[in-house]
Amino acid sequence: WRVRVRHERYTSLATQFDYGPWSPAMRIKLDSRQVGNPRLSTEDLAGDLVAATTPTFLWDRVEGAAGYTLQVDSDSNFSRPIINLPLDGTSYTPQDALPDGTYYWRVAARRSRTVLGRWTPTMTFVKRSLAPAVLSPINGAIINEQPTFTWSAVLTPTETPRIAAPRYRLQLSSDPNFSSPRTFTTDATSYTVAKGESLTDGTWYWRIAIIDAKNNVGAYSEPQQFYKEYLPPTLTQPEQGAIVSEMTSFEWMPVAGAAYYEIELADNPLFNSPTRVRTESTRYTPTSQLAPKQYYWRVRMFDNDRRPGPFEIGQVTIVSPSPFQHAVHLPLITKQ
C-alpha cells in the first residue's frame, strides 16, 4: 500500500486537484488465526487415530470468526471431500455413518461466508468398526446337525454403551479365504441354517460383521472353523447278531435334524437288490413274513433338504420256529 497528498486547486472546478508524490510502497500480511485443538470424540476411547464409530469432529473457538469450514475426505489432497460444510459451531457429528477406511480432515475459520482463514494441518484417522465376538461354533467344534451360529451384540465404546449395529452380515464358506461365500443378513445375534440352506458334511468356516444404518459392512470377526457331520442312527431292535425265530419290527433311536429315515433290508452284506423303505417313524415292520435266513439291515437319516447321513448296519438271523413252539400240552388223566 502507499499514500500521497492531495491539494485543492483554487479554480472554479471543484473536482480538480494537485497531488504530491506517492510514499514508498509498504506491505502488510493479513493472517487469520488458525483453529486450535482439532480432535475427535473417539480418540480416547478406541486408541489414537482409530475410531470404532463415526466420530464427532471438535475444535476450539476462534475469537472474531464468522464461522468455520470442515472438510473430510478419503484423499489426502481433498480432491472430492465427503464432508465440505460451513458451520457456525465448534463441533460436527455426521448424520451418515462413514464406511470403514482411512480418512483425512481439516478445519478453517471463516472471516465471512466466502473468505477462509488458514487450514489446520491435515489430520488423519482410521474408521474401524468393532467386530462381533463369536460364541458358537468356535474353532475345532464338531457339529452333528445343521448349526446355529451365535455371537454377542456389538456395543458402542462410549460412556453409555448402546447397540452399535442394527443388522449383521454372516458369511459361510467351505473355503478359508471366503472366495465364494454364502451370505446371510439378520437383525438378531444368532442364525440357524434354514431349509434349502443345509450344509453338507465336511469342514466349514464362518465369520460375522456389523451393518450400519447406511448399509456399510464393518470389519469381520476372525474366521472360525468347524466340522459338520451327521451321525448314523443307533439301532435298538433286533440286537446286533441276534438269532430269532420270529421277526416283527426293526427299530432305532431318533437322530437330531432328521426329516425322515431310509431303511434297507437284504440277504447279502453288499445290499444287492434290497428292500428299501422311507419312513418318518423310527420303526419299520415288514408287510410280509421274512423267510428263515441271515439278513442285513441298515438305516440312515435325511434332513429337510434330502441330504443323507451315514448308514448304520445291523445283522440278524431268522430261524424256523420249533415244531413244538406252539404245541398245546394237555393234562394227563389217569384212571383210579
BALO-726227 format. One record per residue (C-alpha): residue in three letters; chain; x, y, z. Coordinates in pm, 1 decimal. Last residue first. Layout:
BEGIN
[r 'ALA', 'A', [X, Y, Z]],
...
***
This chain:
BEGIN
[r 'GLN', 'A', [-5823.8, -14459.8, 3950.8]],
[r 'LYS', 'A', [-5799.9, -14389.5, 3580.2]],
[r 'THR', 'A', [-5525.4, -14149.3, 3479.6]],
[r 'ILE', 'A', [-5562.1, -13803.2, 3318.2]],
[r 'LEU', 'A', [-5250.9, -13629.8, 3182.6]],
[r 'PRO', 'A', [-5306.5, -13256.6, 3132.7]],
[r 'LEU', 'A', [-5299.2, -13128.7, 2777.4]],
[r 'HIS', 'A', [-4998.3, -12953.5, 2624.1]],
[r 'VAL', 'A', [-5072.5, -12741.1, 2316.6]],
[r 'ALA', 'A', [-4780.9, -12711.7, 2078.7]],
[r 'HIS', 'A', [-4687.7, -12360.5, 1955.3]],
[r 'GLN', 'A', [-4308.7, -12386.1, 1987.4]],
[r 'PHE', 'A', [-4312.7, -12763.5, 1949.6]],
[r 'PRO', 'A', [-4236.0, -12753.9, 1580.9]],
[r 'SER', 'A', [-3951.1, -12511.8, 1667.5]],
[r 'PRO', 'A', [-3970.8, -12185.4, 1470.3]],
[r 'SER', 'A', [-3763.0, -12162.2, 1156.0]],
[r 'VAL', 'A', [-3462.5, -11939.5, 1201.1]],
[r 'ILE', 'A', [-3415.5, -11566.4, 1137.1]],
[r 'THR', 'A', [-3064.2, -11434.7, 1161.2]],
[r 'VAL', 'A', [-2999.4, -11065.2, 1228.0]],
[r 'GLN', 'A', [-2736.1, -10815.3, 1121.8]],
[r 'GLY', 'A', [-2720.1, -10440.2, 1164.1]],
[r 'ILE', 'A', [-2565.3, -10158.9, 965.6]],
[r 'GLU', 'A', [-2566.4, -9785.1, 1048.5]],
[r 'PHE', 'A', [-2575.6, -9570.5, 738.0]],
[r 'PRO', 'A', [-2431.1, -9220.9, 713.7]],
[r 'GLY', 'A', [-2645.2, -8904.3, 685.8]],
[r 'PRO', 'A', [-2845.0, -8809.3, 382.4]],
[r 'ARG', 'A', [-2920.0, -8463.0, 240.2]],
[r 'ARG', 'A', [-3285.1, -8450.9, 143.6]],
[r 'ASP', 'A', [-3306.4, -8075.2, 208.6]],
[r 'ASN', 'A', [-3517.4, -8129.0, 519.5]],
[r 'ASP', 'A', [-3264.4, -8378.7, 654.3]],
[r 'PHE', 'A', [-3231.5, -8748.5, 564.6]],
[r 'MET', 'A', [-3143.3, -9019.8, 817.8]],
[r 'ARG', 'A', [-2978.5, -9357.9, 765.4]],
[r 'VAL', 'A', [-3072.6, -9717.8, 841.0]],
[r 'ARG', 'A', [-2916.8, -10056.4, 764.0]],
[r 'TRP', 'A', [-3027.8, -10416.4, 756.1]],
[r 'TYR', 'A', [-2851.0, -10742.2, 686.5]],
[r 'TYR', 'A', [-3040.0, -11069.1, 696.0]],
[r 'GLN', 'A', [-2949.0, -11431.9, 762.4]],
[r 'LYS', 'A', [-3210.2, -11694.7, 677.3]],
[r 'PRO', 'A', [-3567.9, -11805.5, 759.7]],
[r 'ALA', 'A', [-3804.1, -11632.5, 519.1]],
[r 'LEU', 'A', [-3945.9, -11299.0, 631.3]],
[r 'GLN', 'A', [-4324.2, -11278.7, 673.7]],
[r 'SER', 'A', [-4482.4, -10994.6, 477.1]],
[r 'THR', 'A', [-4552.6, -10626.0, 547.3]],
[r 'PRO', 'A', [-4221.5, -10578.8, 722.9]],
[r 'THR', 'A', [-4245.2, -10360.1, 1035.8]],
[r 'TYR', 'A', [-4033.5, -10045.7, 1046.1]],
[r 'ARG', 'A', [-3974.0, -9826.4, 1348.1]],
[r 'THR', 'A', [-3817.1, -9484.5, 1394.0]],
[r 'SER', 'A', [-4105.5, -9320.6, 1206.8]],
[r 'GLU', 'A', [-4081.4, -9065.5, 926.8]],
[r 'THR', 'A', [-4046.3, -9350.3, 679.5]],
[r 'ARG', 'A', [-3856.9, -9447.5, 367.7]],
[r 'VAL', 'A', [-3844.6, -9814.4, 261.9]],
[r 'ARG', 'A', [-3593.0, -10011.5, 58.7]],
[r 'THR', 'A', [-3599.9, -10390.2, 15.4]],
[r 'PRO', 'A', [-3256.0, -10468.5, -110.8]],
[r 'SER', 'A', [-3146.8, -10580.1, -458.0]],
[r 'ASN', 'A', [-2776.2, -10603.2, -367.2]],
[r 'PHE', 'A', [-2715.4, -10489.6, -12.9]],
[r 'LEU', 'A', [-2344.7, -10574.5, -23.8]],
[r 'PRO', 'A', [-2376.2, -10774.7, 301.8]],
[r 'ASN', 'A', [-2634.1, -11011.9, 145.5]],
[r 'ASP', 'A', [-2992.3, -11110.0, 244.0]],
[r 'ALA', 'A', [-3113.9, -10752.7, 218.3]],
[r 'LEU', 'A', [-3310.2, -10490.3, 414.8]],
[r 'GLU', 'A', [-3271.5, -10115.5, 358.2]],
[r 'ILE', 'A', [-3413.5, -9848.6, 587.7]],
[r 'GLU', 'A', [-3440.9, -9479.1, 495.1]],
[r 'TYR', 'A', [-3531.1, -9220.0, 753.6]],
[r 'TYR', 'A', [-3724.8, -8891.8, 766.7]],
[r 'ALA', 'A', [-3683.9, -8522.7, 849.4]],
[r 'ALA', 'A', [-3381.5, -8588.4, 1068.8]],
[r 'GLY', 'A', [-3225.1, -8287.9, 1239.8]],
[r 'ALA', 'A', [-3135.8, -8473.1, 1559.0]],
[r 'VAL', 'A', [-3139.6, -8852.3, 1507.3]],
[r 'PRO', 'A', [-3415.2, -9073.6, 1654.4]],
[r 'MET', 'A', [-3315.7, -9415.0, 1802.0]],
[r 'TRP', 'A', [-3369.0, -9731.8, 1600.3]],
[r 'GLU', 'A', [-3627.5, -10010.6, 1548.3]],
[r 'PHE', 'A', [-3683.4, -10307.2, 1315.9]],
[r 'SER', 'A', [-4011.1, -10499.0, 1352.9]],
[r 'THR', 'A', [-4186.7, -10836.5, 1397.7]],
[r 'MET', 'A', [-3932.4, -11103.6, 1324.0]],
[r 'GLU', 'A', [-3994.7, -11453.9, 1459.2]],
[r 'SER', 'A', [-3749.5, -11732.9, 1532.8]],
[r 'VAL', 'A', [-3469.9, -11500.3, 1635.7]],
[r 'ILE', 'A', [-3093.8, -11511.3, 1627.6]],
[r 'ALA', 'A', [-2939.8, -11177.0, 1720.6]],
[r 'GLY', 'A', [-2620.4, -11058.1, 1554.1]],
[r 'GLN', 'A', [-2672.3, -10695.4, 1660.2]],
[r 'GLU', 'A', [-2983.7, -10660.4, 1871.8]],
[r 'PRO', 'A', [-3319.5, -10656.6, 1698.6]],
[r 'GLN', 'A', [-3411.0, -10384.3, 1784.6]],
[r 'THR', 'A', [-3200.3, -10088.6, 1903.1]],
[r 'LEU', 'A', [-3005.5, -9949.5, 1609.1]],
[r 'THR', 'A', [-2839.2, -9614.4, 1685.8]],
[r 'PRO', 'A', [-2887.8, -9385.3, 1387.0]],
[r 'PRO', 'A', [-2579.6, -9264.5, 1199.2]],
[r 'LEU', 'A', [-2437.0, -8926.1, 1297.9]],
[r 'TYR', 'A', [-2442.4, -8622.7, 1069.0]],
[r 'GLU', 'A', [-2111.8, -8444.0, 1029.3]],
[r 'LYS', 'A', [-2027.2, -8073.0, 1034.6]],
[r 'TYR', 'A', [-1670.7, -7976.1, 1113.6]],
[r 'PHE', 'A', [-1591.0, -7629.1, 1244.3]],
[r 'GLN', 'A', [-1358.8, -7342.8, 1160.5]],
[r 'GLN', 'A', [-1399.0, -6986.3, 1289.1]],
[r 'PRO', 'A', [-1289.4, -6683.8, 1088.7]],
[r 'GLU', 'A', [-1173.7, -6382.3, 1295.2]],
[r 'SER', 'A', [-1456.3, -6130.2, 1306.3]],
[r 'TYR', 'A', [-1536.7, -5920.3, 1003.6]],
[r 'ALA', 'A', [-1484.9, -5543.3, 992.6]],
[r 'GLY', 'A', [-1786.3, -5332.7, 907.0]],
[r 'VAL', 'A', [-2038.7, -5353.4, 624.7]],
[r 'ASN', 'A', [-2184.6, -5014.1, 531.2]],
[r 'ASN', 'A', [-2559.4, -5042.6, 477.1]],
[r 'LYS', 'A', [-2616.5, -4676.7, 575.2]],
[r 'ALA', 'A', [-2768.2, -4774.4, 912.9]],
[r 'ASP', 'A', [-2465.0, -4986.9, 995.7]],
[r 'ILE', 'A', [-2401.7, -5349.0, 902.8]],
[r 'ILE', 'A', [-2197.0, -5546.3, 1157.8]],
[r 'ALA', 'A', [-1967.3, -5834.2, 1074.9]],
[r 'ILE', 'A', [-1964.2, -6214.6, 1122.9]],
[r 'ARG', 'A', [-1737.8, -6501.3, 1022.7]],
[r 'TRP', 'A', [-1776.6, -6865.4, 921.4]],
[r 'TYR', 'A', [-1565.6, -7158.5, 802.5]],
[r 'TRP', 'A', [-1673.5, -7513.5, 713.3]],
[r 'THR', 'A', [-1516.6, -7858.8, 711.1]],
[r 'GLY', 'A', [-1728.5, -8150.5, 589.6]],
[r 'ASP', 'A', [-2079.4, -8295.6, 580.6]],
[r 'THR', 'A', [-2305.8, -8095.6, 352.0]],
[r 'LEU', 'A', [-2466.7, -7783.7, 487.7]],
[r 'SER', 'A', [-2837.6, -7705.7, 477.5]],
[r 'GLU', 'A', [-2953.7, -7388.6, 301.1]],
[r 'GLY', 'A', [-3281.9, -7502.6, 142.3]],
[r 'LYS', 'A', [-3448.5, -7536.9, 479.5]],
[r 'ALA', 'A', [-3293.4, -7291.8, 723.8]],
[r 'VAL', 'A', [-2947.3, -7264.1, 878.8]],
[r 'THR', 'A', [-2993.0, -7112.1, 1221.0]],
[r 'TYR', 'A', [-2876.2, -6755.8, 1283.6]],
[r 'SER', 'A', [-2799.4, -6580.3, 1608.8]],
[r 'THR', 'A', [-2748.2, -6224.1, 1728.6]],
[r 'ALA', 'A', [-3063.1, -6099.1, 1557.9]],
[r 'ASP', 'A', [-3100.8, -5830.6, 1288.9]],
[r 'THR', 'A', [-3009.7, -6079.0, 1015.6]],
[r 'THR', 'A', [-2827.0, -6087.7, 682.5]],
[r 'PHE', 'A', [-2691.3, -6406.0, 521.7]],
[r 'THR', 'A', [-2406.2, -6460.9, 276.1]],
[r 'ARG', 'A', [-2283.5, -6791.1, 133.0]],
[r 'PRO', 'A', [-1921.0, -6741.7, 47.7]],
[r 'SER', 'A', [-1745.4, -6754.5, -289.0]],
[r 'SER', 'A', [-1377.2, -6677.1, -219.0]],
[r 'PHE', 'A', [-1417.9, -6698.1, 159.1]],
[r 'ASN', 'A', [-1040.3, -6748.8, 201.4]],
[r 'PRO', 'A', [-1093.3, -7044.3, 439.9]],
[r 'ASP', 'A', [-1300.3, -7215.6, 165.6]],
[r 'SER', 'A', [-1600.4, -7427.4, 274.6]],
[r 'SER', 'A', [-1782.7, -7098.7, 322.8]],
[r 'LEU', 'A', [-2022.0, -6910.5, 549.3]],
[r 'GLN', 'A', [-2055.0, -6532.4, 577.5]],
[r 'LEU', 'A', [-2287.0, -6365.9, 826.0]],
[r 'ARG', 'A', [-2374.1, -5993.4, 794.5]],
[r 'TYR', 'A', [-2534.1, -5830.9, 1098.3]],
[r 'ARG', 'A', [-2805.0, -5570.6, 1144.8]],
[r 'PRO', 'A', [-2897.2, -5262.5, 1351.8]],
[r 'ALA', 'A', [-2539.4, -5234.3, 1475.8]],
[r 'ALA', 'A', [-2396.6, -5018.4, 1752.7]],
[r 'ILE', 'A', [-2634.5, -5111.8, 2035.5]],
[r 'ARG', 'A', [-2564.5, -4865.3, 2314.1]],
[r 'PRO', 'A', [-2286.7, -4813.1, 2565.6]],
[r 'THR', 'A', [-2311.6, -4508.0, 2795.0]],
[r 'GLU', 'A', [-1956.0, -4380.7, 2832.6]],
[r 'THR', 'A', [-1895.6, -4482.3, 2473.8]],
[r 'PRO', 'A', [-1732.3, -4782.3, 2309.0]],
[r 'THR', 'A', [-2051.8, -4858.8, 2111.6]],
[r 'LEU', 'A', [-2199.9, -5202.8, 2174.0]],
[r 'VAL', 'A', [-2184.4, -5501.7, 1939.1]],
[r 'ALA', 'A', [-2420.5, -5785.4, 2031.7]],
[r 'SER', 'A', [-2251.3, -6116.5, 2103.8]],
[r 'TRP', 'A', [-2240.4, -6402.3, 1854.8]],
[r 'THR', 'A', [-2436.1, -6717.0, 1771.3]],
[r 'PHE', 'A', [-2441.4, -6951.6, 1472.2]],
[r 'THR', 'A', [-2690.5, -7240.5, 1481.1]],
[r 'PRO', 'A', [-2559.2, -7546.5, 1301.8]],
[r 'GLN', 'A', [-2739.2, -7817.1, 1100.0]],
[r 'GLU', 'A', [-2673.7, -8132.6, 1297.4]],
[r 'ASN', 'A', [-2376.8, -8329.7, 1430.6]],
[r 'ILE', 'A', [-2146.6, -8030.2, 1478.7]],
[r 'ILE', 'A', [-1779.8, -8081.0, 1564.6]],
[r 'ALA', 'A', [-1609.0, -7769.9, 1702.6]],
[r 'GLY', 'A', [-1242.1, -7711.4, 1624.1]],
[r 'ASN', 'A', [-1263.6, -7333.1, 1616.8]],
[r 'ILE', 'A', [-1583.6, -7197.4, 1767.7]],
[r 'PRO', 'A', [-1947.2, -7275.9, 1689.2]],
[r 'SER', 'A', [-2051.6, -7072.9, 1870.9]],
[r 'LEU', 'A', [-1983.6, -6750.7, 2062.4]],
[r 'VAL', 'A', [-1829.4, -6513.2, 1809.2]],
[r 'ALA', 'A', [-1741.5, -6164.5, 1930.1]],
[r 'PRO', 'A', [-1890.1, -5906.3, 1692.3]],
[r 'ALA', 'A', [-1640.5, -5690.0, 1501.7]],
[r 'LEU', 'A', [-1594.2, -5329.2, 1605.6]],
[r 'SER', 'A', [-1588.0, -5087.5, 1316.9]],
[r 'ARG', 'A', [-1258.1, -4944.9, 1201.0]],
[r 'LYS', 'A', [-1260.0, -4579.9, 1096.4]],
[r 'VAL', 'A', [-894.4, -4479.6, 1066.9]],
[r 'PHE', 'A', [-785.1, -4124.7, 1142.2]],
[r 'THR', 'A', [-592.4, -3847.6, 972.1]],
[r 'MET', 'A', [-509.9, -3483.1, 1028.4]],
[r 'THR', 'A', [-416.8, -3220.9, 770.8]],
[r 'PRO', 'A', [-260.5, -2917.2, 935.9]],
[r 'THR', 'A', [-527.8, -2660.9, 1019.5]],
[r 'TRP', 'A', [-648.7, -2453.8, 731.1]],
[r 'ARG', 'A', [-575.8, -2082.5, 731.2]],
[r 'GLY', 'A', [-863.8, -1838.6, 705.9]],
[r 'LEU', 'A', [-1147.0, -1859.4, 462.7]],
[r 'VAL', 'A', [-1335.3, -1579.1, 290.6]],
[r 'THR', 'A', [-1664.6, -1688.9, 135.3]],
[r 'ARG', 'A', [-1925.6, -1661.2, 411.0]],
[r 'SER', 'A', [-1710.8, -1416.7, 603.2]],
[r 'ARG', 'A', [-1398.5, -1422.2, 821.4]],
[r 'ARG', 'A', [-1411.5, -1802.9, 818.4]],
[r 'ALA', 'A', [-1209.8, -2030.0, 1049.5]],
[r 'ALA', 'A', [-1054.4, -2342.9, 899.1]],
[r 'VAL', 'A', [-1089.1, -2717.0, 958.1]],
[r 'ARG', 'A', [-903.3, -3024.1, 838.1]],
[r 'TRP', 'A', [-970.4, -3391.8, 776.5]],
[r 'TYR', 'A', [-819.8, -3706.8, 630.5]],
[r 'TYR', 'A', [-981.4, -4051.7, 634.3]],
[r 'THR', 'A', [-868.4, -4415.2, 629.2]],
[r 'GLY', 'A', [-1133.2, -4687.1, 593.1]],
[r 'ASP', 'A', [-1455.5, -4830.2, 733.4]],
[r 'PRO', 'A', [-1763.4, -4666.3, 584.7]],
[r 'LEU', 'A', [-1872.3, -4337.6, 742.4]],
[r 'ALA', 'A', [-2211.4, -4326.1, 914.1]],
[r 'ASP', 'A', [-2449.8, -4061.2, 784.7]],
[r 'GLN', 'A', [-2558.7, -3775.1, 1013.0]],
[r 'PRO', 'A', [-2200.3, -3662.8, 1057.0]],
[r 'THR', 'A', [-2130.7, -3512.7, 1401.2]],
[r 'TYR', 'A', [-1988.5, -3158.4, 1391.8]],
[r 'SER', 'A', [-1822.9, -2941.7, 1653.1]],
[r 'THR', 'A', [-1719.1, -2580.9, 1706.4]],
[r 'GLY', 'A', [-2040.3, -2413.9, 1591.4]],
[r 'ASP', 'A', [-2137.3, -2197.6, 1293.8]],
[r 'LEU', 'A', [-2051.9, -2446.6, 1022.5]],
[r 'PRO', 'A', [-1973.5, -2426.3, 651.8]],
[r 'LEU', 'A', [-1955.9, -2780.7, 518.7]],
[r 'ASN', 'A', [-1735.2, -2995.1, 298.7]],
[r 'ILE', 'A', [-1781.1, -3361.1, 401.3]],
[r 'ILE', 'A', [-1703.4, -3640.6, 155.4]],
[r 'PRO', 'A', [-1441.4, -3411.1, 4.3]],
[r 'ARG', 'A', [-1357.7, -3469.2, -361.8]],
[r 'SER', 'A', [-996.0, -3364.5, -427.7]],
[r 'PHE', 'A', [-913.5, -3327.9, -58.3]],
[r 'ASN', 'A', [-543.4, -3390.2, -132.7]],
[r 'SER', 'A', [-522.2, -3650.8, 146.4]],
[r 'ASP', 'A', [-793.3, -3849.5, -27.1]],
[r 'SER', 'A', [-1054.1, -4031.2, 188.6]],
[r 'ASP', 'A', [-1201.8, -3689.3, 257.5]],
[r 'VAL', 'A', [-1326.7, -3469.2, 541.5]],
[r 'GLN', 'A', [-1351.8, -3087.8, 518.0]],
[r 'LEU', 'A', [-1484.5, -2855.2, 786.3]],
[r 'THR', 'A', [-1547.6, -2483.2, 734.3]],
[r 'TYR', 'A', [-1585.9, -2246.5, 1028.7]],
[r 'GLY', 'A', [-1788.4, -1942.2, 1129.8]],
[r 'ALA', 'A', [-1776.2, -1562.9, 1149.9]],
[r 'ALA', 'A', [-1452.1, -1586.4, 1346.0]],
[r 'GLY', 'A', [-1377.7, -1296.4, 1581.2]],
[r 'GLU', 'A', [-1215.7, -1506.9, 1853.5]],
[r 'VAL', 'A', [-1156.3, -1863.9, 1735.6]],
[r 'ARG', 'A', [-1347.1, -2134.3, 1924.4]],
[r 'ASP', 'A', [-1167.3, -2462.3, 1987.8]],
[r 'TRP', 'A', [-1213.1, -2773.3, 1774.9]],
[r 'LEU', 'A', [-1434.8, -3085.3, 1754.0]],
[r 'PHE', 'A', [-1517.9, -3353.3, 1496.1]],
[r 'THR', 'A', [-1765.0, -3618.2, 1619.6]],
[r 'PRO', 'A', [-1661.3, -3967.5, 1522.6]],
[r 'THR', 'A', [-1822.7, -4241.3, 1308.9]],
[r 'THR', 'A', [-1773.6, -4547.3, 1527.1]],
[r 'ALA', 'A', [-1470.6, -4757.1, 1622.8]],
[r 'ALA', 'A', [-1239.2, -4463.8, 1561.2]],
[r 'VAL', 'A', [-863.1, -4513.7, 1537.4]],
[r 'LEU', 'A', [-620.9, -4220.5, 1528.7]],
[r 'ASP', 'A', [-502.5, -4284.4, 1885.0]],
[r 'GLY', 'A', [-699.6, -4554.9, 2065.9]],
[r 'ALA', 'A', [-1065.2, -4652.1, 2068.3]],
[r 'LEU', 'A', [-1199.3, -4446.0, 2360.1]],
[r 'ASP', 'A', [-954.6, -4153.1, 2393.5]],
[r 'GLU', 'A', [-969.2, -4081.8, 2021.8]],
[r 'THR', 'A', [-1347.6, -4115.3, 1996.6]],
[r 'SER', 'A', [-1456.6, -3751.0, 2013.9]],
[r 'LEU', 'A', [-1204.3, -3646.6, 1751.4]],
[r 'ARG', 'A', [-970.8, -3350.4, 1779.9]],
[r 'PRO', 'A', [-876.6, -3002.9, 1649.7]],
[r 'ASN', 'A', [-703.2, -2808.0, 1929.1]],
[r 'GLY', 'A', [-677.1, -2466.1, 1767.0]],
[r 'VAL', 'A', [-823.5, -2306.3, 1456.6]],
[r 'GLN', 'A', [-563.6, -2086.2, 1291.9]],
[r 'ARG', 'A', [-579.3, -1713.1, 1349.0]],
[r 'SER', 'A', [-622.3, -1518.5, 1031.6]],
[r 'ASP', 'A', [-321.2, -1374.7, 851.9]],
[r 'LEU', 'A', [-320.4, -1047.2, 661.3]],
[r 'LYS', 'A', [35.5, -958.4, 567.5]],
[r 'ILE', 'A', [122.9, -591.0, 519.9]],
[r 'ARG', 'A', [341.2, -426.8, 258.9]],
[r 'MET', 'A', [463.9, -68.7, 204.6]],
[r 'ALA', 'A', [523.9, 121.9, -114.1]],
[r 'PRO', 'A', [730.0, 437.2, -71.8]],
[r 'SER', 'A', [505.0, 743.0, -45.0]],
[r 'TRP', 'A', [346.9, 868.8, -359.1]],
[r 'PRO', 'A', [434.1, 1218.7, -479.4]],
[r 'GLY', 'A', [201.2, 1516.3, -423.1]],
[r 'TYR', 'A', [-123.7, 1562.2, -597.5]],
[r 'ASP', 'A', [-299.7, 1877.3, -733.6]],
[r 'PHE', 'A', [-672.0, 1875.5, -751.8]],
[r 'GLN', 'A', [-952.9, 1943.3, -993.3]],
[r 'THR', 'A', [-1303.5, 1839.9, -893.6]],
[r 'ALA', 'A', [-1406.4, 2180.4, -754.8]],
[r 'LEU', 'A', [-1380.1, 2344.7, -1093.4]],
[r 'SER', 'A', [-1398.0, 2722.9, -1047.7]],
[r 'THR', 'A', [-1031.3, 2730.7, -961.9]],
[r 'TYR', 'A', [-828.2, 2741.2, -647.0]],
[r 'ARG', 'A', [-686.2, 2395.3, -681.7]],
[r 'GLU', 'A', [-720.9, 2154.5, -390.7]],
[r 'HIS', 'A', [-412.9, 1966.7, -282.3]],
[r 'ARG', 'A', [-393.3, 1581.8, -246.1]],
[r 'VAL', 'A', [-108.4, 1424.6, -52.8]],
[r 'ARG', 'A', [8.5, 1070.8, -128.7]],
[r 'VAL', 'A', [-29.9, 721.1, 18.8]],
[r 'ARG', 'A', [100.6, 370.7, -44.4]],
[r 'TRP', 'A', [0.0, 0.0, 0.0]],
***
